[in-house]
């Protein structure tokens, strides 16, 4: 934001990004503790990353509009 005036992020945008990144962090920390098989852990982490990336892309450019 300090390099261009075209970026117009507010506090809500930063909070939203923090929540999305926190979701990935919590999923990656909790998945190994909550499930035993490696395949289940991997699916939980991969699924969470896929959902967060989809939400991030929709929030950035509106892919579902």
MIRO-32510 format. One record per residue: residue in one letter; x, y, z of N, C-alpha, C, O in turn. Coordinates in steps of 0.2 Angstrom, whole numbers, plus 5000, padded with zeros to 4 digits. Atoms other than C-alpha are relative to their C-alpha. Layout:
BEGIN
AXYZXYZXYZXYZ...
END
This chain:
BEGIN
X500449945000500050005000500450065000500250114997X499649935000501450135003500350014993500650074992X499749995006502050104985499550034994499750064989X500549985005500450144975499350025004499249995009X500749984997498750224978499549964997498949974999X500550055003497850084968499849955005499249925005X500250054995497849974983499650035006499850085009X500549974995496350014995499849955005499249945005X500250054995496349895009499850045007500250095008X500249974994495449935025500249955006500549905004X499950054995495649855042499649945000499949885002X500450065001494249735038500449954995500449894996X499650055004495349665024500649975003500749915002X499450034996496849635035499749955005500049905006X500350044995495749555048499849934996499949884999X500250055004494949445034500649954998500649894999X499450045002496649385028500349975006500649915005X499850034994497249355046499649945002499949895004X500550054998495749245049500149944995500249884997X499950055005496049145033500749975001500749905001X499350024999497949125036500049965007500349915008X500050034994497549075054499649935000499849895003X500350065002496348945048500449944998500449895000X499650055003497648855038500549985006500749925006X499550024995498848865053499749955005500049905008X500450044995497548795065499949934997500049885001X500150065003497148655053500649965000500649905001X499450045001498948605050500349985007500649935008X499850024993499248605069499549945003499849905007X500550044997497648515074499949934996499849885000X500150065004497548385060500449945003500149885003X499650064998498948275066499849985007499949925009X500250024993498348275084499349975000499149935005X500650024999496548235080499849944996499349904997X500150065004496748095067500749965000501249995000X499450045000497947945067500349994993500949994992X499750025006498047885049500350064996500050124996X499749945003499247995038499650024994499650084993X500449985006498047995023499450055003499350104999X500549954997496648075034500350075002500050125000X499749944999497848205040500250044994500150104994X499849975006498448245023499450034997499450084994X500649985003496648255017499750065003499550115000X500349954996496148375031500450074998500150124997X499649945002497648495027499950024993499850084992X500149985007497448485008499350034999499250084995X500749975000495548515010500050075003499750115000X500049934997495848665021500350054996500150104995X499649955004497148745010499650014994499550074991X500449995006495948714995499450055001499350094997X500649964999494448795003500350075002500050124999X499749934998495548945010500250034993500150094992X499849975007496248974992499450024996499550074993X500649995004494548964984499750075003499550115000X500349944997493849094997500550064999500250114997X499549945001495449204995499950024993499950084991X500149985007495249204976499350034999499350084995X500649975001493449244977500050075003499750115000X500049944997493749384989500450054996500350114996X499549955003495149454978499750024993499750084991X500249995006494349444961499349984998499050004993X500750025001492549374963500049954994499649964990X500150055005492749214953499349975000499249934995X500750035000490949164958499550054998498950035000X500649955002490049314952499849994993499450034991
END
